[in-house]
Amino acid sequence: MYENLEAEIARAGITKREIAVFLEIHENTLAYKMARGSFTIEEAFKIKHKFFPNCELEYLFYRKKSA
């Protein structure tokens, strides 16, 4: 899960639906990608540039390593 991305979405008041529409994917697909960490690099760059231009890509898409 992308905890930093989740936090920034909440802080910015952006809906996941807005992001899904922007990426031209279903909301369920977005939820799966956020939970499983399966964004393409193109999707990650699009999200960062459109919604979070002041955040570092590495910060937004950081995932803790599972034990």
C-alpha positions in Angstrom: 0.0 0.0 0.0 1.2 3.5 -0.8 0.7 5.2 2.6 2.2 8.5 1.5 0.0 8.6 -1.6 -3.1 7.9 0.5 -2.1 10.7 2.9 -1.5 13.2 0.2 -4.8 12.4 -1.5 -6.6 13.0 1.8 -4.6 16.2 2.5 -5.4 17.6 -1.0 -9.1 16.7 -0.8 -8.8 14.8 -4.1 -11.1 11.9 -4.7 -9.9 8.6 -5.9 -12.6 8.8 -8.6 -10.8 12.0 -9.9 -7.6 10.1 -10.2 -9.3 7.1 -11.8 -11.0 9.3 -14.4 -7.8 11.1 -15.1 -6.0 7.7 -15.7 -9.0 6.4 -17.7 -9.3 3.4 -15.5 -12.2 2.0 -13.3 -12.2 3.1 -9.6 -11.9 -0.6 -8.6 -8.7 -0.9 -10.7 -7.3 2.2 -9.0 -8.1 0.7 -5.6 -6.4 -2.6 -6.6 -3.3 -0.7 -7.8 -3.1 1.3 -4.6 -3.4 -1.8 -2.5 -1.1 -4.1 -4.5 1.4 -1.5 -5.7 1.0 -2.2 -9.4 1.1 1.3 -11.0 3.0 1.6 -14.2 5.8 4.1 -14.3 3.7 6.2 -16.7 0.7 6.2 -14.3 3.0 7.2 -11.4 4.4 10.1 -13.4 0.9 11.2 -14.5 -0.4 11.2 -10.9 2.6 13.0 -9.6 2.6 15.8 -12.3 -1.2 16.3 -12.4 -2.1 16.1 -8.7 1.1 16.4 -6.6 3.7 18.5 -8.5 5.4 19.6 -5.3 5.9 16.0 -4.0 8.8 13.8 -4.9 7.9 10.6 -6.9 9.9 8.5 -4.5 8.0 9.9 -1.6 4.5 9.4 -3.1 5.2 5.8 -4.3 7.2 4.6 -1.3 6.2 1.2 0.0 7.4 -0.4 3.2 9.1 -3.8 2.6 7.0 -6.6 4.0 8.6 -8.7 6.6 
